[in-house]
Amino acid sequence: MTYFKDLYRISDKDLSQETFLTGDQYSYTNIIDTVLESDLPLAAYPDISDVAFSYWTPEWDPEYSAFATYFLWKSDLEAEIIDVCDVGSIATTTALHILFNTDSLEDSRTKILVGMEQNSVPRYLPDHNIMPGSSSGSAMFVSQANSDGALFKLEDSVFLNENKIYSSSFALAEELKTLLNKHTLGAGDCTLFLHRNTAAFKQLDYLSDKREISPELLKNAHYLSPEYSVNTLPKLLDEYQRSPDSFRSSIWIFIDEDAESLNTTISLLRPL
């Protein structure tokens, strides 16, 4: 509580005290317990080098929750910690982008990406910030090495910040065309995954009607539920693992737009 009081005192806003009592009151250590209780295959990956933690908002009770070291202790791991926050609801796909662009191709060691969000968030209510609808956690195992048990290969990852998106020369359709051309793919080879309640969808829908992009992109699109979450992609991958036949056989283009800004990630995923 002291952390948030100091934070809002510096910003000259009154922290809404009642927000400390809203939500389900789960701390990140509580959420990590639920992740660890899901039978993570830690024994199958003895060479874990890094654990990346991605989360939407700072821990609401930081005086009593050192969640990163808690995860390493409970998992009996010796690994580097990577922290990805302050990018809103796209924290997990941003962490995936960071790992994709910084990992050496020669480094075959495994990384764990832990995504977390909580709906107990101290804040200034008149700002009307968008918050997670529920608390949740996830874990993905990521590696440059070829693995028999791998679900997907991340072929490419793009991060688009608001400065680029607001520039007069920006066009999301051109970003997608460049990505498809780079990997010699046509619109019919791909399934687009995105929220309908985003600026990305509205732009693509408009350009599709004008036939400036292939109508196949939206015709074959998989529309995500309207709730924003850092765990949308991990939940989707879990759904695919359980029932791959319920998905169209194709390359995935996963567009993740932040709940409160236009910052966007694009992940190109190939099912294995």
Secondary structure by P-SEA (a helix, b strand, c coil): caaaaaaaaaaccccccccccccccccaaaaaaaaaaccccccccccccbbbbbbccccccccccccaaaaaaaaccbbbbbbbcccccaaaaaaaaaaaacccccccbbbbbbbbcccccccccccccccccccccbbbbbcccccccccccccbbbbbcccccccccccaaaaaaaaaaaaccccccbbbbbbcccaaaaaaaaaaaaccccccccccccccccccccaaaaaaaaaaaaccccccbbbbbbbbbbcccccbbbbbbbcc
